[in-house]
């Protein structure tokens, strides 16, 4: 079982690197930790098939920041809009490194503690599937592929018998490294697959 205090302490020791990319739009995602009978889990969605961008892809709840929002405010607002889960600022445990996407965003991952989170109501306009994924599931080595379109490796994180790519795969990999392994591992250089560049 992963405890709130352990996650908070690990993030407190971690010196995050923000991305200095004023040319990109600001966004945030929520790494939302929940308490399950089987232990601590995180919330992972599959984007609705009807969405214009990145339909059907695995994603952490999140989206573009509104004017004047902090990353924590953006992540908590998006979590509420997508899953009906309202959390206050006291749920924020810390931030991971920014990740600049090929589609024009700088994503700030915000780690949140949601407790039992029993009353989740996925918004069908945005969420096709919702999963409570045991944190232990991502304590596994990812694959790194080379592609002709980039000098940087593409990350593939094994999950559900398939692979989760960056940015979600990169964020979850860094969470594993920082929180579960106590290692400062950077992921901003990890590449997205070509299908996610749009």
N, C-alpha and C positions, 0 to 999 in steps of 0.2 A: 504494500500500500504506500502510495506517494502522499505525503502530508503537505498541507499548505505551507507550513513553516520551512520545510525542506526546499520547496520550490522557490519561496521568497528569498531564502538564504543563498541559493545557487545563483539566482538572478542578481542579487545584491553584489555578488563577487564578480559578476560578468561586466566587462567594460564594452558596451555596445558601440558599433560604428554607424553613425548616420550617413546617409548618402547626400552629398552636396550636388543635387541635380535640380536646380530651379527650372530647368526646361521641361521637367516631367510633372504630371499631376500627382497630388498627394492622395494616398489611400492607406487603409489599415485593415488588418485581419485579426480575428480573435482566436487565440489558442485557448479554448474554454475548457477548463478542467472540471469534471463532475465526479461525484462519489457514487460508485456502483457497488452492488453486492460482491462483484468479482474484483473490486479494487478501483483505483483511480482510472478514469477514462477521459478522452477528449471528444469534442463534437466535430464531426466531419460530415460535410454535405456533398451531394452530387447535384450540380447545377441543373435547373429545369431544362428540358429539351427544347422549350419554346423561347429561350433567351437568345438575343441577337449575338452576344459575344460569349465565346467559350462554353457553349451549351453542352451539357452532359459531362463536363469535366469535374474531377474531385476538387473540392475547395473548402477552405476554412471560411466561416462566416465573415463577411467584410465587404468593403467597397470604397468608393471615392469619398474623400473628406469634404464636408461642407465648409464654407468660408468661416475661418476663425476657430474651427474645431481642433482640439488636441487629438493625437492618435488614439488615446484611451476613449475619448468621447465618440470618435468615429466608430471604433470597434464595438463599443457598447450599443450605440444606436443601430448599427447594422445587425448586431446579434438580435436585438429586439425586433427589427423589421423582418428578418428572415425566419426566426424561430420563436418569437414571442417571449423571449427571456429578457427580463429587465434586471439589470445589475447596476449598483451604484459605484462611485469612484473607489470605495474601499475594497472592491473585488479585484482591482488592478494590482498585480504582483510585480510586474516589470516588463521591459521591452527587449526584444532581440534585435539583431542587425537589420537595417533597412535592406530591401531587395528591389533593385530597379528592373522592371519588366520590359520585354521587347514591345509590348503594346502601349507603352507611354506612361507608366505609373511608377512611383516610388512607394512600395508597400512597407509599412511599419507593423511588425507583428507584436501584438499586445497579449500578454499572458494573463488570463483571468481565472479566478476561483469562483465556481458557481454552486458548490455544495451539491445537494441532491438533484436539483433542477428537474423535478418530476413533471412539471406542466409545460412541456415544449409543444408549440403549435407551429409546425413548418408552414411557411407561406408558399402555396403551390405555384405562384407566379415566379418565384425565384428558386425554390428548392424542390428537386425531383426525389431525392432520398436523404434521409438523416440517419447517421450511424453514431453510436456511442462506442468508440474504439478504445479498448484497454491500452493504457500507455505502454505496457510491456510489449505490445505488438510491434511497436516501432523501434524496439531495442534490437535492431538487426542491421546488418551491413547493407548499404545500398549498392546498386550497380552504377558504374560511370562509363558512359559510352562516348566515343569520338564520332563526330559527324563532319562531312566535308564543308558545311556552311559556317563553321566556327572553330576557333582554336581552343575554346573552353569545353570541358567535359559536360555532357548531359547527365543529370542525376535521375536515377530511377529507384524509387523507394518501394520495395515489395509490400503489397497490402491487398487483401481480398483475392489472392491468386492472380493479381495483375500488378501494374506498376503505377505509382503516383509520381508525376513529374514536377519540376519547378514551375511556378514559385512555391506551391504547397509542399512538394517533396523536399525542397531546400529548407523551408521554415521548420518542418517537422524533424528533419535531420539535425538542424542546429539545436532545436529544443532537446532532442535526445542527447546530443553531445554536451550541452551546457548543464542541463538539469539532471539527466540520468547518469552521465559519465563524469561530470565535473571537469570537462575539457573546453577550452576556448577554441572553437573551430569556426572558421569563417566560411560563408556560403555565397557571398555576393557574386563571386566569379562563376558559380555553377550555371550552366546554360539550360535554357528551356528547349523542348523539342520544336522543330520548325513549325509544326501545326499550331503551336501556341504563340507564334510571333505576331499574329494579327491582332 
